[in-house]
Amino acid sequence: MTAYFFGDTAVLTGRTLRHVTRSMDTIITTVITPVAMMLMFVYVFGGAIDTGSVSYVNYMLPGILLMTIASGISYTAYRLFTDVKSGIFERFQSMPIARSGVLWAHVFTSLVANL
């Protein structure tokens, strides 16, 4: 089964990407929200805090990146939970596919959605 790991993961990543593109709330929370937060904190609240000669973006960017990563992790966990509860994992276990392919597919989808 390990010989087909990459192929199985690619097919399952396509499945998960189709789920993401059909869900508008997922697109909003994983793509638009970090961009909107960055714009809001830099351009709306950016002048409220005096950072001296250093740009305010240098202070905000690490926080926004951490929130984006946390959002991606929580979304991945939620999608895995949904798959387990719907019974699709039992179907996958009855098929000759790599067991870790499902997890890696969700992880790759989360990375693609947050880039």
N, CA, C and O atoms as a GROMACS GRO file, in nm:
protein
  460
    1MET      N    1   0.080  -0.119   0.000
    1MET     CA    2   0.000   0.000   0.000
    1MET      C    3   0.084   0.126   0.000
    1MET      O    4   0.040   0.230  -0.049
    2THR      N    5   0.205   0.118   0.054
    2THR     CA    6   0.288   0.238   0.059
    2THR      C    7   0.335   0.280  -0.080
    2THR      O    8   0.374   0.396  -0.099
    3ALA      N    9   0.333   0.189  -0.175
    3ALA     CA   10   0.376   0.224  -0.310
    3ALA      C   11   0.279   0.322  -0.375
    3ALA      O   12   0.319   0.397  -0.464
    4TYR      N   13   0.155   0.322  -0.333
    4TYR     CA   14   0.054   0.408  -0.392
    4TYR      C   15   0.019   0.528  -0.304
    4TYR      O   16  -0.083   0.593  -0.325
    5PHE      N   17   0.103   0.556  -0.206
    5PHE     CA   18   0.075   0.662  -0.111
    5PHE      C   19   0.053   0.797  -0.180
    5PHE      O   20  -0.044   0.866  -0.150
    6PHE      N   21   0.142   0.834  -0.270
    6PHE     CA   22   0.132   0.965  -0.335
    6PHE      C   23   0.009   0.976  -0.424
    6PHE      O   24  -0.057   1.079  -0.427
    7GLY      N   25  -0.020   0.871  -0.496
    7GLY     CA   26  -0.140   0.871  -0.580
    7GLY      C   27  -0.268   0.878  -0.499
    7GLY      O   28  -0.360   0.952  -0.532
    8ASP      N   29  -0.272   0.800  -0.391
    8ASP     CA   30  -0.390   0.803  -0.302
    8ASP      C   31  -0.407   0.940  -0.238
    8ASP      O   32  -0.519   0.991  -0.230
    9THR      N   33  -0.297   0.997  -0.194
    9THR     CA   34  -0.303   1.129  -0.131
    9THR      C   35  -0.348   1.234  -0.231
    9THR      O   36  -0.425   1.323  -0.196
   10ALA      N   37  -0.302   1.224  -0.355
   10ALA     CA   38  -0.343   1.321  -0.458
   10ALA      C   39  -0.493   1.312  -0.486
   10ALA      O   40  -0.561   1.414  -0.498
   11VAL      N   41  -0.543   1.190  -0.497
   11VAL     CA   42  -0.686   1.172  -0.523
   11VAL      C   43  -0.769   1.225  -0.406
   11VAL      O   44  -0.870   1.293  -0.426
   12LEU      N   45  -0.728   1.194  -0.284
   12LEU     CA   46  -0.801   1.239  -0.167
   12LEU      C   47  -0.788   1.391  -0.146
   12LEU      O   48  -0.879   1.454  -0.094
   13THR      N   49  -0.675   1.449  -0.187
   13THR     CA   50  -0.660   1.595  -0.182
   13THR      C   51  -0.757   1.660  -0.278
   13THR      O   52  -0.817   1.762  -0.246
   14GLY      N   53  -0.774   1.603  -0.396
   14GLY     CA   54  -0.873   1.654  -0.491
   14GLY      C   55  -1.013   1.648  -0.435
   14GLY      O   56  -1.093   1.739  -0.455
   15ARG      N   57  -1.043   1.540  -0.364
   15ARG     CA   58  -1.175   1.527  -0.299
   15ARG      C   59  -1.196   1.638  -0.197
   15ARG      O   60  -1.302   1.701  -0.194
   16THR      N   61  -1.096   1.660  -0.114
   16THR     CA   62  -1.109   1.761  -0.010
   16THR      C   63  -1.113   1.902  -0.070
   16THR      O   64  -1.185   1.988  -0.019
   17LEU      N   65  -1.037   1.926  -0.176
   17LEU     CA   66  -1.041   2.058  -0.241
   17LEU      C   67  -1.178   2.085  -0.302
   17LEU      O   68  -1.225   2.199  -0.302
   18ARG      N   69  -1.243   1.982  -0.355
   18ARG     CA   70  -1.379   2.002  -0.407
   18ARG      C   71  -1.474   2.041  -0.295
   18ARG      O   72  -1.563   2.124  -0.315
   19HIS      N   73  -1.456   1.981  -0.177
   19HIS     CA   74  -1.539   2.019  -0.062
   19HIS      C   75  -1.516   2.165  -0.024
   19HIS      O   76  -1.610   2.237   0.008
   20VAL      N   77  -1.391   2.207  -0.027
   20VAL     CA   78  -1.357   2.344   0.012
   20VAL      C   79  -1.415   2.444  -0.088
   20VAL      O   80  -1.473   2.545  -0.048
   21THR      N   81  -1.400   2.417  -0.216
   21THR     CA   82  -1.447   2.514  -0.315
   21THR      C   83  -1.598   2.522  -0.322
   21THR      O   84  -1.652   2.620  -0.374
   22ARG      N   85  -1.668   2.424  -0.270
   22ARG     CA   86  -1.814   2.428  -0.269
   22ARG      C   87  -1.869   2.494  -0.143
   22ARG      O   88  -1.990   2.511  -0.131
   23SER      N   89  -1.784   2.529  -0.050
   23SER     CA   90  -1.827   2.586   0.077
   23SER      C   91  -1.780   2.731   0.087
   23SER      O   92  -1.661   2.756   0.108
   24MET      N   93  -1.871   2.825   0.073
   24MET     CA   94  -1.835   2.967   0.076
   24MET      C   95  -1.784   3.010   0.213
   24MET      O   96  -1.694   3.093   0.221
   25ASP      N   97  -1.839   2.957   0.321
   25ASP     CA   98  -1.792   2.996   0.454
   25ASP      C   99  -1.648   2.951   0.478
   25ASP      O  100  -1.574   3.018   0.551
   26THR      N  101  -1.609   2.840   0.419
   26THR     CA  102  -1.470   2.794   0.431
   26THR      C  103  -1.377   2.889   0.359
   26THR      O  104  -1.270   2.922   0.411
   27ILE      N  105  -1.414   2.932   0.241
   27ILE     CA  106  -1.331   3.025   0.166
   27ILE      C  107  -1.318   3.157   0.241
   27ILE      O  108  -1.210   3.216   0.245
   28ILE      N  109  -1.426   3.203   0.300
   28ILE     CA  110  -1.422   3.328   0.375
   28ILE      C  111  -1.331   3.316   0.497
   28ILE      O  112  -1.249   3.405   0.522
   29THR      N  113  -1.345   3.208   0.573
   29THR     CA  114  -1.268   3.196   0.696
   29THR      C  115  -1.121   3.165   0.672
   29THR      O  116  -1.036   3.205   0.753
   30THR      N  117  -1.088   3.095   0.566
   30THR     CA  118  -0.948   3.058   0.546
   30THR      C  119  -0.870   3.153   0.456
   30THR      O  120  -0.748   3.158   0.464
   31VAL      N  121  -0.939   3.226   0.371
   31VAL     CA  122  -0.868   3.312   0.276
   31VAL      C  123  -0.893   3.460   0.303
   31VAL      O  124  -0.798   3.538   0.316
   32ILE      N  125  -1.018   3.498   0.311
   32ILE     CA  126  -1.051   3.641   0.317
   32ILE      C  127  -1.028   3.699   0.456
   32ILE      O  128  -0.984   3.814   0.467
   33THR      N  129  -1.058   3.625   0.562
   33THR     CA  130  -1.045   3.678   0.698
   33THR      C  131  -0.903   3.721   0.733
   33THR      O  132  -0.886   3.831   0.786
   34PRO      N  133  -0.798   3.641   0.708
   34PRO     CA  134  -0.663   3.689   0.740
   34PRO      C  135  -0.624   3.815   0.662
   34PRO      O  136  -0.558   3.904   0.716
   35VAL      N  137  -0.665   3.824   0.537
   35VAL     CA  138  -0.634   3.943   0.458
   35VAL      C  139  -0.708   4.064   0.513
   35VAL      O  140  -0.650   4.172   0.525
   36ALA      N  141  -0.835   4.046   0.547
   36ALA     CA  142  -0.914   4.156   0.602
   36ALA      C  143  -0.859   4.200   0.737
   36ALA      O  144  -0.854   4.320   0.766
   37MET      N  145  -0.817   4.106   0.820
   37MET     CA  146  -0.760   4.142   0.950
   37MET      C  147  -0.630   4.218   0.935
   37MET      O  148  -0.605   4.315   1.007
   38MET      N  149  -0.548   4.176   0.841
   38MET     CA  150  -0.421   4.245   0.817
   38MET      C  151  -0.447   4.388   0.771
   38MET      O  152  -0.384   4.482   0.821
   39LEU      N  153  -0.537   4.404   0.677
   39LEU     CA  154  -0.568   4.538   0.628
   39LEU      C  155  -0.628   4.624   0.739
   39LEU      O  156  -0.593   4.742   0.752
   40MET      N  157  -0.718   4.567   0.818
   40MET     CA  158  -0.783   4.643   0.924
   40MET      C  159  -0.682   4.687   1.030
   40MET      O  160  -0.680   4.803   1.070
   41PHE      N  161  -0.599   4.594   1.077
   41PHE     CA  162  -0.507   4.629   1.184
   41PHE      C  163  -0.396   4.723   1.138
   41PHE      O  164  -0.349   4.806   1.216
   42VAL      N  165  -0.355   4.714   1.014
   42VAL     CA  166  -0.248   4.801   0.966
   42VAL      C  167  -0.301   4.938   0.929
   42VAL      O  168  -0.244   5.040   0.969
   43TYR      N  169  -0.410   4.944   0.852
   43TYR     CA  170  -0.455   5.073   0.801
   43TYR      C  171  -0.555   5.143   0.892
   43TYR      O  172  -0.562   5.266   0.892
   44VAL      N  173  -0.634   5.070   0.970
   44VAL     CA  174  -0.731   5.134   1.058
   44VAL      C  175  -0.669   5.162   1.195
   44VAL      O  176  -0.678   5.274   1.245
   45PHE      N  177  -0.605   5.060   1.255
   45PHE     CA  178  -0.548   5.076   1.388
   45PHE      C  179  -0.398   5.105   1.386
   45PHE      O  180  -0.338   5.123   1.492
   46GLY      N  181  -0.337   5.108   1.271
   46GLY     CA  182  -0.192   5.123   1.261
   46GLY      C  183  -0.139   5.253   1.316
   46GLY      O  184  -0.029   5.256   1.372
   47GLY      N  185  -0.214   5.361   1.302
   47GLY     CA  186  -0.168   5.490   1.353
   47GLY      C  187  -0.192   5.509   1.501
   47GLY      O  188  -0.144   5.607   1.558
   48ALA      N  189  -0.265   5.420   1.565
   48ALA     CA  190  -0.300   5.436   1.707
   48ALA      C  191  -0.185   5.397   1.799
   48ALA      O  192  -0.182   5.442   1.914
   49ILE      N  193  -0.093   5.316   1.754
   49ILE     CA  194   0.016   5.270   1.837
   49ILE      C  195   0.147   5.324   1.782
   49ILE      O  196   0.177   5.308   1.664
   50ASP      N  197   0.224   5.388   1.869
   50ASP     CA  198   0.352   5.443   1.827
   50ASP      C  199   0.459   5.334   1.839
   50ASP      O  200   0.487   5.285   1.948
   51THR      N  201   0.517   5.297   1.727
   51THR     CA  202   0.620   5.194   1.727
   51THR      C  203   0.759   5.252   1.702
   51THR      O  204   0.855   5.177   1.682
   52GLY      N  205   0.769   5.381   1.704
   52GLY     CA  206   0.898   5.444   1.680
   52GLY      C  207   0.932   5.443   1.532
   52GLY      O  208   0.848   5.475   1.448
   53SER      N  209   1.053   5.408   1.502
   53SER     CA  210   1.096   5.408   1.361
   53SER      C  211   1.065   5.277   1.289
   53SER      O  212   1.079   5.268   1.167
   54VAL      N  213   1.021   5.176   1.365
   54VAL     CA  214   0.991   5.046   1.307
   54VAL      C  215   0.848   5.048   1.252
   54VAL      O  216   0.758   5.105   1.315
   55SER      N  217   0.828   4.986   1.138
   55SER     CA  218   0.695   4.979   1.077
   55SER      C  219   0.601   4.895   1.163
   55SER      O  220   0.642   4.795   1.221
   56TYR      N  221   0.476   4.937   1.170
   56TYR     CA  222   0.375   4.866   1.248
   56TYR      C  223   0.347   4.728   1.191
   56TYR      O  224   0.306   4.638   1.264
   57VAL      N  225   0.368   4.711   1.062
   57VAL     CA  226   0.346   4.581   0.997
   57VAL      C  227   0.439   4.475   1.057
   57VAL      O  228   0.400   4.359   1.068
   58ASN      N  229   0.558   4.514   1.095
   58ASN     CA  230   0.652   4.419   1.155
   58ASN      C  231   0.601   4.364   1.288
   58ASN      O  232   0.638   4.253   1.326
   59TYR      N  233   0.517   4.439   1.357
   59TYR     CA  234   0.457   4.391   1.481
   59TYR      C  235   0.333   4.307   1.455
   59TYR      O  236   0.307   4.211   1.527
   60MET      N  237   0.258   4.341   1.354
   60MET     CA  238   0.130   4.275   1.329
   60MET      C  239   0.143   4.143   1.252
   60MET      O  240   0.067   4.049   1.277
   61LEU      N  241   0.235   4.136   1.160
   61LEU     CA  242   0.246   4.020   1.072
   61LEU      C  243   0.262   3.888   1.146
   61LEU      O  244   0.194   3.791   1.111
   62PRO      N  245   0.349   3.877   1.248
   62PRO     CA  246   0.359   3.747   1.318
   62PRO      C  247   0.228   3.705   1.384
   62PRO      O  248   0.194   3.587   1.382
   63GLY      N  249   0.156   3.799   1.442
   63GLY     CA  250   0.029   3.766   1.505
   63GLY      C  251  -0.075   3.719   1.405
   63GLY      O  252  -0.147   3.622   1.429
   64ILE      N  253  -0.083   3.787   1.293
   64ILE     CA  254  -0.178   3.749   1.188
   64ILE      C  255  -0.141   3.612   1.132
   64ILE      O  256  -0.229   3.530   1.106
   65LEU      N  257  -0.012   3.586   1.113
   65LEU     CA  258   0.031   3.455   1.063
   65LEU      C  259  -0.004   3.343   1.162
   65LEU      O  260  -0.047   3.236   1.121
   66LEU      N  261   0.016   3.369   1.292
   66LEU     CA  262  -0.019   3.267   1.391
   66LEU      C  263  -0.169   3.241   1.393
   66LEU      O  264  -0.211   3.126   1.406
   67MET      N  265  -0.250   3.345   1.380
   67MET     CA  266  -0.395   3.325   1.377
   67MET      C  267  -0.437   3.250   1.251
   67MET      O  268  -0.530   3.170   1.255
   68THR      N  269  -0.370   3.275   1.140
   68THR     CA  270  -0.400   3.204   1.016
   68THR      C  271  -0.363   3.057   1.027
   68THR      O  272  -0.438   2.970   0.983
   69ILE      N  273  -0.248   3.029   1.086
   69ILE     CA  274  -0.207   2.890   1.106
   69ILE      C  275  -0.303   2.818   1.201
   69ILE      O  276  -0.342   2.704   1.175
   70ALA      N  277  -0.342   2.884   1.309
   70ALA     CA  278  -0.437   2.824   1.403
   70ALA      C  279  -0.572   2.798   1.336
   70ALA      O  280  -0.636   2.696   1.361
   71SER      N  281  -0.614   2.888   1.251
   71SER     CA  282  -0.739   2.870   1.177
   71SER      C  283  -0.729   2.750   1.083
   71SER      O  284  -0.822   2.670   1.073
   72GLY      N  285  -0.616   2.736   1.015
   72GLY     CA  286  -0.596   2.622   0.926
   72GLY      C  287  -0.594   2.490   1.001
   72GLY      O  288  -0.649   2.390   0.954
   73ILE      N  289  -0.530   2.488   1.118
   73ILE     CA  290  -0.526   2.366   1.198
   73ILE      C  291  -0.665   2.329   1.248
   73ILE      O  292  -0.704   2.213   1.243
   74SER      N  293  -0.739   2.429   1.294
   74SER     CA  294  -0.873   2.398   1.345
   74SER      C  295  -0.966   2.354   1.232
   74SER      O  296  -1.051   2.268   1.253
   75TYR      N  297  -0.950   2.413   1.114
   75TYR     CA  298  -1.033   2.371   1.002
   75TYR      C  299  -0.999   2.227   0.961
   75TYR      O  300  -1.089   2.149   0.930
   76THR      N  301  -0.872   2.194   0.960
   76THR     CA  302  -0.831   2.057   0.926
   76THR      C  303  -0.888   1.958   1.027
   76THR      O  304  -0.938   1.852   0.989
   77ALA      N  305  -0.880   1.991   1.154
   77ALA     CA  306  -0.936   1.903   1.258
   77ALA      C  307  -1.087   1.888   1.242
   77ALA      O  308  -1.141   1.780   1.259
   78TYR      N  309  -1.153   1.997   1.209
   78TYR     CA  310  -1.298   1.991   1.191
   78TYR      C  311  -1.336   1.903   1.072
   78TYR      O  312  -1.429   1.824   1.081
   79ARG      N  313  -1.265   1.916   0.961
   79ARG     CA  314  -1.294   1.834   0.843
   79ARG      C  315  -1.266   1.686   0.872
   79ARG      O  316  -1.343   1.600   0.828
   80LEU      N  317  -1.160   1.655   0.944
   80LEU     CA  318  -1.134   1.517   0.982
   80LEU      C  319  -1.244   1.463   1.072
   80LEU      O  320  -1.289   1.350   1.056
   81PHE      N  321  -1.288   1.545   1.167
   81PHE     CA  322  -1.398   1.505   1.255
   81PHE      C  323  -1.525   1.478   1.175
   81PHE      O  324  -1.595   1.381   1.199
   82THR      N  325  -1.553   1.565   1.079
   82THR     CA  326  -1.672   1.548   0.996
   82THR      C  327  -1.663   1.419   0.915
   82THR      O  328  -1.763   1.348   0.901
   83ASP      N  329  -1.545   1.389   0.862
   83ASP     CA  330  -1.528   1.265   0.786
   83ASP      C  331  -1.546   1.142   0.875
   83ASP      O  332  -1.606   1.043   0.834
   84VAL      N  333  -1.494   1.148   0.997
   84VAL     CA  334  -1.509   1.035   1.088
   84VAL      C  335  -1.656   1.015   1.124
   84VAL      O  336  -1.705   0.902   1.122
   85LYS      N  337  -1.726   1.122   1.154
   85LYS     CA  338  -1.866   1.112   1.193
   85LYS      C  339  -1.957   1.070   1.078
   85LYS      O  340  -2.058   1.004   1.100
   86SER      N  341  -1.921   1.105   0.956
   86SER     CA  342  -2.006   1.069   0.842
   86SER      C  343  -1.988   0.924   0.799
   86SER      O  344  -2.069   0.871   0.722
   87GLY      N  345  -1.883   0.858   0.848
   87GLY     CA  346  -1.863   0.718   0.815
   87GLY      C  347  -1.774   0.694   0.694
   87GLY      O  348  -1.757   0.580   0.652
   88ILE      N  349  -1.718   0.801   0.638
   88ILE     CA  350  -1.634   0.783   0.518
   88ILE      C  351  -1.503   0.714   0.554
   88ILE      O  352  -1.444   0.647   0.468
   89PHE      N  353  -1.456   0.727   0.678
   89PHE     CA  354  -1.334   0.658   0.718
   89PHE      C  355  -1.351   0.507   0.712
   89PHE      O  356  -1.259   0.436   0.672
   90GLU      N  357  -1.466   0.458   0.751
   90GLU     CA  358  -1.490   0.315   0.744
   90GLU      C  359  -1.488   0.267   0.599
   90GLU      O  360  -1.439   0.158   0.569
   91ARG      N  361  -1.540   0.348   0.510
   91ARG     CA  362  -1.534   0.312   0.368
   91ARG      C  363  -1.391   0.309   0.319
   91ARG      O  364  -1.351   0.218   0.246
   92PHE      N  365  -1.313   0.409   0.358
   92PHE     CA  366  -1.173   0.414   0.316
   92PHE      C  367  -1.094   0.295   0.372
   92PHE      O  368  -1.004   0.245   0.305
   93GLN      N  369  -1.127   0.250   0.493
   93GLN     CA  370  -1.056   0.136   0.552
   93GLN      C  371  -1.086   0.006   0.479
   93GLN      O  372  -1.006  -0.088   0.483
   94SER      N  373  -1.201   0.001   0.411
   94SER     CA  374  -1.234  -0.120   0.336
   94SER      C  375  -1.172  -0.118   0.196
   94SER      O  376  -1.182  -0.216   0.123
   95MET      N  377  -1.110  -0.007   0.160
   95MET     CA  378  -1.049   0.007   0.028
   95MET      C  379  -0.898  -0.009   0.040
   95MET      O  380  -0.841   0.017   0.146
   96PRO      N  381  -0.832  -0.052  -0.067
   96PRO     CA  382  -0.686  -0.069  -0.061
   96PRO      C  383  -0.613   0.063  -0.084
   96PRO      O  384  -0.547   0.081  -0.186
   97ILE      N  385  -0.626   0.156   0.010
   97ILE     CA  386  -0.556   0.284  -0.001
   97ILE      C  387  -0.468   0.302   0.121
   97ILE      O  388  -0.485   0.235   0.223
   98ALA      N  389  -0.373   0.394   0.109
   98ALA     CA  390  -0.284   0.424   0.221
   98ALA      C  391  -0.364   0.490   0.333
   98ALA      O  392  -0.438   0.585   0.308
   99ARG      N  393  -0.351   0.440   0.453
   99ARG     CA  394  -0.430   0.490   0.567
   99ARG      C  395  -0.398   0.636   0.597
   99ARG      O  396  -0.487   0.714   0.631
  100SER      N  397  -0.272   0.673   0.586
  100SER     CA  398  -0.233   0.810   0.619
  100SER      C  399  -0.265   0.908   0.506
  100SER      O  400  -0.251   1.029   0.524
  101GLY      N  401  -0.307   0.858   0.392
  101GLY     CA  402  -0.340   0.945   0.279
  101GLY      C  403  -0.453   1.041   0.309
  101GLY      O  404  -0.455   1.153   0.259
  102VAL      N  405  -0.549   0.997   0.390
  102VAL     CA  406  -0.663   1.083   0.425
  102VAL      C  407  -0.615   1.201   0.508
  102VAL      O  408  -0.653   1.315   0.482
  103LEU      N  409  -0.532   1.175   0.607
  103LEU     CA  410  -0.480   1.282   0.692
  103LEU      C  411  -0.395   1.379   0.609
  103LEU      O  412  -0.412   1.500   0.620
  104TRP      N  413  -0.304   1.326   0.528
  104TRP     CA  414  -0.218   1.413   0.448
  104TRP      C  415  -0.298   1.493   0.346
  104TRP      O  416  -0.262   1.606   0.314
  105ALA      N  417  -0.404   1.437   0.296
  105ALA     CA  418  -0.489   1.511   0.202
  105ALA      C  419  -0.551   1.633   0.270
  105ALA      O  420  -0.556   1.741   0.211
  106HIS      N  421  -0.598   1.616   0.392
  106HIS     CA  422  -0.655   1.729   0.466
  106HIS      C  423  -0.548   1.833   0.499
  106HIS      O  424  -0.573   1.953   0.492
  107VAL      N  425  -0.428   1.787   0.535
  107VAL     CA  426  -0.319   1.880   0.566
  107VAL      C  427  -0.279   1.959   0.442
  107VAL      O  428  -0.262   2.080   0.449
  108PHE      N  429  -0.264   1.891   0.328
  108PHE     CA  430  -0.227   1.961   0.205
  108PHE      C  431  -0.335   2.060   0.163
  108PHE      O  432  -0.304   2.169   0.116
  109THR      N  433  -0.460   2.023   0.180
  109THR     CA  434  -0.569   2.113   0.146
  109THR      C  435  -0.565   2.237   0.235
  109THR      O  436  -0.589   2.348   0.188
  110SER      N  437  -0.536   2.218   0.362
  110SER     CA  438  -0.526   2.332   0.452
  110SER      C  439  -0.412   2.424   0.412
  110SER      O  440  -0.425   2.546   0.418
  111LEU      N  441  -0.300   2.366   0.372
  111LEU     CA  442  -0.187   2.447   0.327
  111LEU      C  443  -0.221   2.525   0.199
  111LEU      O  444  -0.187   2.642   0.186
  112VAL      N  445  -0.288   2.458   0.106
  112VAL     CA  446  -0.325   2.523  -0.020
  112VAL      C  447  -0.426   2.634   0.005
  112VAL      O  448  -0.418   2.741  -0.056
  113ALA      N  449  -0.522   2.609   0.093
  113ALA     CA  450  -0.626   2.709   0.120
  113ALA      C  451  -0.570   2.831   0.190
  113ALA      O  452  -0.624   2.941   0.174
  114ASN      N  453  -0.463   2.814   0.268
  114ASN     CA  454  -0.408   2.928   0.342
  114ASN      C  455  -0.296   2.999   0.266
  114ASN      O  456  -0.245   3.099   0.314
  115LEU      N  457  -0.259   2.951   0.152
  115LEU     CA  458  -0.153   3.019   0.077
  115LEU      C  459  -0.207   3.128  -0.008
  115LEU      O  460  -0.131   3.195  -0.077
   0.00000   0.00000   0.00000
